[in-house]
Amino acid sequence: MALLAKNQVRCGTSARTSRKAVAPAFRPVGRCAAVKVVAEAPAPAAAPAKVGTEKTGPNFKALRDVNQIMQTLPHRYPFLLVDRVVEWEKEKYAVGYKCVTANDNFFPGHFPDRPIMPGVLQVEAMAQLAGIVMLDPEDTAAKGLFFFGGIENCRFRKPVVPGDVLMMRAEVTKFNKRFGIVKIDAKGYVGEELAVEAELTLAMGK
């Protein structure tokens, strides 16, 4: 009996092994060729044509040109110191510039051997731009109705010389409409360098 049981166990094990051995296996029919996929890199974009230096000058499109500025400001030669306005939002801010040239009438005396735009005229230019911020160009009756009321925290950071473009930004920081008093944060740049800055006060006329 023990021998029979042992044989039965052996036979059972053998049977299970045998069933695994004869189990049908998947065999592909024919030969499968290996396929190699190569991702092609996109062709490099053509380099943009280099723009000549003569086409990169600070010739910004005018929101208001000098003729339109003279319709707002009462200043005239030789004291009109804003050539062009490129950004403007009434009673908020304005961006404009003055092209400084050797023909400006103050250079022969300031100074003959080293021409530098006078600091007071840099501040005056920013004050004129500040007036443009506050005046509506459509309201001809209000033309030039503002007065320069004060200068605080003025600093001159860099000489402004012939050939420079003094790019200015004047931004309203406080406006007391009851008394017509306006505080302006004004800055002037030559390129990316800060040349002049000041806090200006304007008194608006009625």
C-alpha distance (Angstrom), angle and dihedral (degrees) to the residues before:
residue distance angle dihedral
M1 . . .
A2 3.78 . .
L3 3.77 89.4 .
L4 3.80 91.8 49.1
A5 3.78 92.6 49.5
K6 3.79 89.8 49.0
N7 3.77 90.3 51.0
Q8 3.79 90.6 47.7
V9 3.81 90.6 52.9
R10 3.78 89.9 47.9
C11 3.78 90.9 47.8
G12 3.79 92.3 47.5
T13 3.76 92.0 50.2
S14 3.71 90.3 45.6
A15 3.78 91.1 50.0
R16 3.76 93.5 52.2
T17 3.78 90.4 48.2
S18 3.73 90.0 47.6
R19 3.79 93.2 51.4
K20 3.80 89.8 53.3
A21 3.75 91.3 47.7
V22 3.80 94.7 53.1
A23 3.80 96.4 41.0
P24 3.79 108.1 126.8
A25 3.80 113.1 -102.6
F26 3.81 127.4 -154.2
R27 3.73 111.0 -106.6
P28 3.83 119.2 -178.8
V29 3.73 115.5 -127.5
G30 3.77 113.7 -126.4
R31 3.82 126.6 -7.3
C32 3.83 123.7 -53.6
A33 3.78 112.5 -144.3
A34 3.80 114.8 -142.3
V35 3.80 112.4 -113.3
K36 3.82 117.9 -146.6
V37 3.81 115.8 -157.0
V38 3.78 116.9 -159.1
A39 3.82 119.6 -170.2
E40 3.75 110.3 -140.6
A41 3.81 115.8 -138.5
P42 3.80 113.7 -125.7
A43 3.74 114.8 -102.9
P44 3.82 111.2 -96.6
A45 3.79 113.8 -100.3
A46 3.73 115.8 -109.3
A47 3.79 112.1 -98.1
P48 3.81 111.9 -108.2
A49 3.74 114.7 -105.5
K50 3.77 112.3 -96.9
V51 3.79 112.9 -108.2
G52 3.78 113.9 -130.3
T53 3.80 117.6 -115.8
E54 3.80 89.4 -120.0
K55 3.83 88.3 66.3
T56 3.80 97.0 51.5
G57 3.80 100.9 68.1
P58 3.84 122.9 131.1
N59 3.80 93.5 -95.2
F60 3.79 98.0 142.0
K61 3.78 120.0 -174.6
A62 3.80 108.7 -100.2
L63 3.76 120.7 -118.2
R64 3.80 83.7 -177.5
D65 3.80 122.6 10.6
V66 3.79 126.0 -154.4
N67 3.82 93.4 -88.0
Q68 3.80 90.9 54.1
I69 3.82 90.5 44.9
M70 3.83 89.2 56.2
Q71 3.81 88.2 55.5
T72 3.82 87.4 61.4
L73 3.82 104.3 33.2
P74 3.81 125.3 52.8
H75 3.83 92.3 -146.9
R76 3.79 120.5 113.8
Y77 3.80 137.9 176.7
P78 2.94 125.9 -18.5
F79 3.78 92.6 18.5
L80 3.80 104.3 44.6
L81 3.80 101.2 106.0
V82 3.82 103.7 174.0
D83 3.80 114.9 80.5
R84 3.78 100.6 177.2
V85 3.82 141.9 2.9
V86 3.80 115.5 -144.7
E87 3.83 101.4 173.1
W88 3.79 130.1 25.9
E89 3.77 140.1 165.5
K90 3.78 116.2 175.0
E91 3.81 114.1 -107.2
K92 3.82 89.5 -4.3
Y93 3.80 113.9 71.2
A94 3.78 147.2 -46.8
V95 3.80 136.9 -156.3
G96 3.78 119.4 -153.4
Y97 3.77 141.5 143.9
K98 3.76 146.8 -137.9
C99 3.81 119.0 -145.7
V100 3.78 106.0 -141.2
T101 3.81 113.5 -147.9
A102 3.81 137.0 173.5
N103 3.82 87.3 -112.4
D104 3.81 92.8 67.6
N105 3.79 105.2 119.6
F106 3.81 96.1 -128.0
F107 3.82 96.9 62.3
P108 3.81 98.9 77.2
G109 3.79 88.7 64.8
H110 3.83 100.4 29.6
F111 2.97 91.7 74.1
P112 3.82 126.6 -27.5
D113 3.80 93.6 -163.1
R114 3.80 97.7 33.2
P115 3.81 115.5 24.2
I116 3.82 112.5 -149.4
M117 3.80 126.4 167.4
P118 3.83 106.3 -113.0
G119 3.79 113.0 -107.3
V120 3.80 92.2 -131.1
L121 3.81 89.1 58.5
Q122 3.80 91.2 50.0
V123 3.81 87.5 55.3
E124 3.81 90.4 45.1
A125 3.81 90.0 53.1
M126 3.80 90.5 52.8
A127 3.83 90.4 47.1
Q128 3.81 90.5 53.4
L129 3.80 89.5 51.4
A130 3.82 88.6 48.5
G131 3.81 88.9 54.6
I132 3.80 89.4 52.5
V133 3.82 88.4 54.8
M134 3.78 90.9 58.8
L135 3.81 101.0 39.6
D136 3.78 126.2 81.9
P137 3.82 108.9 -135.7
E138 3.81 89.6 -149.1
D139 3.80 92.4 57.4
T140 3.80 101.9 78.6
A141 3.81 91.7 173.3
A142 3.82 89.7 65.3
K143 3.81 93.9 52.2
G144 3.80 110.0 147.1
L145 3.79 94.7 -11.0
F146 3.77 97.9 151.4
F147 3.77 136.3 89.8
F148 3.78 131.8 -151.5
G149 3.81 104.0 -111.5
G150 3.78 106.3 175.2
I151 3.79 152.1 -25.9
E152 3.80 125.4 -135.9
N153 3.80 135.2 176.6
C154 3.79 92.9 6.1
R155 3.80 116.3 177.3
F156 3.79 131.1 178.3
R157 3.79 108.9 -151.4
K158 3.80 104.5 171.2
P159 3.82 136.0 15.0
V160 3.80 114.5 -105.1
V161 3.80 110.6 -142.7
P162 3.82 139.0 176.8
G163 3.79 110.6 -65.1
D164 3.81 93.9 32.6
V165 3.79 124.3 118.5
L166 3.79 109.8 -141.0
M167 3.80 102.5 -149.1
M168 3.80 110.4 -164.6
R169 3.78 137.0 -167.5
A170 3.80 122.8 -166.7
E171 3.80 117.2 -172.2
V172 3.80 128.4 -178.0
T173 3.79 113.0 -123.2
K174 3.82 98.5 171.0
F175 3.79 134.7 10.5
N176 3.79 122.2 -173.3
K177 3.80 100.5 -166.8
R178 3.80 93.8 -175.5
F179 3.82 92.7 62.4
G180 3.80 97.4 22.9
I181 3.82 93.4 -122.7
V182 3.80 117.0 149.4
K183 3.80 128.8 -170.6
I184 3.80 115.1 -153.8
D185 3.79 130.8 -168.2
A186 3.81 104.3 -148.5
K187 3.79 130.1 -174.1
G188 3.80 134.0 174.5
Y189 3.79 125.3 -158.4
V190 3.78 137.5 -169.5
G191 3.80 103.4 -156.1
E192 3.80 105.7 -42.9
E193 3.81 94.0 -29.1
L194 3.78 120.7 101.9
A195 3.81 107.8 -124.6
V196 3.81 103.3 173.0
E197 3.77 138.7 1.6
A198 3.81 135.5 179.2
E199 3.76 144.7 155.7
L200 3.80 107.9 -118.1
T201 3.79 131.9 -162.5
L202 3.80 121.2 -152.1
A203 3.78 127.3 -171.1
M204 3.78 110.9 -151.1
G205 3.81 116.7 -141.2
K206 3.79 125.4 -131.2
